[in-house]
Amino acid sequence: MEMGKEIRRLRTDRGLTQEALASALNVTAQTVSKWECGVSVPDVQLLPEIAVFFGVTIDRLFAMTPEQQLERLENHIYDSGLIDEAEQRQIERQLLDIAGQEGLEGRAELTLTELYNHQAEQYRLLAVEHGKKAVELTRGDREAVGELANAWGSYMPDWNVRNHHALIEWLGDYCRRDPKNRAALMWLLDNLIDDRRLSEAREWLAKLAAIDGTFRTAMYRYLIAQAEGDAAECDRQLHELEAMEGQEWCRDTTLGDFYTQRQEYDRAIEWYRRGQEIQPSPKYIDSAVSIAHICEIRGDKAGAIAAYREVLRLMKEEWGIISGEEREEIERAIRRLQ
């Protein structure tokens, strides 16, 4: 990104001297010269004024490639709280422009999906905060409680709302067209099991087992047995999972999840820690977050605070995250517990 060269090109295309540009921006000609020579860059607060003066986007000043623009937008979405409507429209326009370029269509559409999911999550968090106030102010009004539960991702008793038949239909069609796509098969299995469509789940599990020789087959056998209430088969599959050797780290965190659901919290924490230990860098934060949640469930505030601090350490040391909404959420959790 050579901003100075781009400013010089825009200036010369307009037939302007460095002095004329400096006067328009209320800076010295020497400052403009330093920009164009790459000695310094404009102050970030001056970038919008420069962009408006030349009638270009700020991205144009940075002379970013489309790939660099995508990366910048991805990072911005990840680091932001709720993005205001005007900025969201601007991001949408940029992504739609990039989506028109050959080879970048899929990534641009994925980033648009991330944008909309991010905004939905931010609005959900707002709904939770206002829902809590609504319940208090209405003294437990039934509708207010229902709206808060919905905002917080509560179990939904109404089958017509809870079931995933439309997603299952779409994923099933996709998996028939792309039968070796493990990720799509797993999402299909997850939703079939959640809807208790277990005979169909077994049929799709056979297809997954044909292309995947990892712990995942035993994992889904356990989940099907759990949905059927077959405790003996659950134990058998759990022991099979534990005995497997040479598996990737997520086998260990899966066992952590299963033991958490069985309320065997000490064993769950052991598996979460083992999974985090053997996971290659950059390590995800999920195991530490799970341990923090277990500690909160148990009423162990000190343990939860320690686990959340481990999350912050992983964010900083593994991912370079020292600010942003995700980090602030963890810091808020620590303050709440303190």
Buried (B, 14 or more C-beta within 10 A) or exposed (E): EEBBBBBBBBBEEEEBEBEBBBBEBEBEBEBBBBBBEEEEBBEEEBBEBBBEBBEEBBBBBBBBEBEEBBBBBBEBBEEBEBBEEEEBEBBEEBBEBBBEEEEBEEBBBBBBEBBEEBBEEBEBBEBBEBBBEBBEEEEEEEEBBBBBBBBEEEEEEEEEEEBBEEBBEEBBEBBEEEBEBEEBBBBBBBBBBBBEBBEBBBEBBEBBBEEBEBBBBBBBBBBBBBBEEBEEBBEBBBEBBBEEEEBEBBBBBBBBBBBBEBEEBEBBBBBBBBBBEEBEEEBBBBBBBBBBBBBBEEEBEEBBBBBBBBBBEBBEEBBEBEEBBBBEEBEEBBEEBE
